[in-house]
Amino acid sequence: MDRWEYAIKYRSDFSRKIPNGQGRKLWGAEKDLAFDYKFDPEMLNEFGRQGWELVAVDGDGSQYYFKRKIN
């Protein structure tokens, strides 16, 4: 019988920080928003090269569910 291990990754795990040159106040506190996060499919491809198979994505695309066979 095959054995599997599972992982949950978040969209931010496959994103790179890119400067946007902005900052702003949020609820009266200074919040550093000088970076945006851009989805990077190559980071997702690297996870696949490590043997992980994408099996599901949640409804809003923020969580990715993977499995890989345990040898």
N, C-alpha and C positions, 0 to 999 in steps of 0.2 A: 504494500500500500504506500502511495506517495505521501510524503510529509511536506508541509509548507510552513513558511514564516510569513508574517504580514507586517506591513508598515503603512502608516498614515502620514502623508506629507501635506504641507500647506502651500498655497500659491506663493507665498513669500519665500519658501525654500527653493523655488525655481525662478526667482526674480533677482535682478541686479539693481543696486542702488545707482541712480543717476541724478546728478544735481539739477535742480529746477530753479535755483536762485531766489527762492521765496522762503519767507518765514511768516508766521502770523500768530496772533493771540487767540487762544481757544479757552473759552469759559474763564476769561480774566487772567489766565496764566500764560506765560510765554512758552510757546511750543515750537521746537525746531522742526520745521517742515521744509528744510532745504533740500530734501531728497524725495524723489518719486521712485516707485519700484516698477520696473518694466519686466514683464514675463519673458523668460529666455528659454526657448525650446531646446537649445543645446544642453542646458543643465538637465532637462528632463531626459534627453537622449542619453546622457552620461549615466543616469540612474538605470536606464534600460540596459546599457552595456554591462552593468554590474549584476545583471541577471534578474532584475525586478520587472514584473509584468504589470502594467496598469489594468486594473479590473473594474474600477468605478470612479466616477467623479460626482461629488455632491451637487445638488441643484443649482447653487450659485457659483460653482466653479472654484471655491476656495479650498476644498480638501480633495486630495487624490489618494486613492486606496490601491495598494500594490500587494503582490504576493510573489514569492520565489520558492522554488523547490529546495529542500534541504537534502544534501547528499549524505 
